[in-house]
Amino acid sequence: IARQFLAQDLGEASRAGEKPLVLIGQAPIGRPQDRPALFVQLQSARECGSGGCATTVLIASPQGWRKVLDGVSGAVTVLPTRHKGMADLAADTERYLWNGQSYANSRPVPNVNLRR
């Protein structure tokens, strides 16, 4: 499942001559009857930067697996707090809350005035 969702990234790495390590973890983040979420991380020189390696979170739905958080850098932690029935997630100094469809950063981007 993880390799299917990351096929494009794996293909690009292969064309660049790399074979990323695919790390997969599971954790319950929904209701007790839900399947555990998959936490997938590619590790290679190309995929990892100064902030760490990017992690993708997948959950099972009646239609199949789907991405609900993508490209988060650093270690992902499942928090004890919940929003709309799903556990909150943290990565580095960022906190991600469930909005009913996917995870969104709880800190919105500030408005910036770009006038001269």
ZIHUBEL-V506968 format. One record per pair of residues at least 4 apart in sequence whose C-alpha atoms are under 6 Angstrom apart, sorted by the first residue. I is the first residue (numbers start at 1). J is the second residue. Records with the same first field share a line. If there is no record, write none. Layout:
I=J  J
This chain:
3=7
7=11
13=18
14=18
20=42  43  44
21=42  43
22=41  42
23=40  41
24=39  40
25=38  39
26=36  37  38  39
27=36  37
28=36  37
29=86  87
30=86
37=58  59
38=57  58
39=56  57
40=55  56
41=54  55
43=47
44=48
48=52  53
51=73
52=73  74
53=73
54=71  72  73
55=71  72
56=69  70  71
57=67  68  69
58=66  67  68
59=65  66
60=64  65
61=65
68=102  103
69=103
74=91  92
75=91
76=90  91
77=89  90
78=89
79=88  89
81=87  88
82=86  87  88
83=98
88=96  97
89=95  96
90=94  95  96
95=105  106
96=103  104  105  106
97=103  104
98=102  103
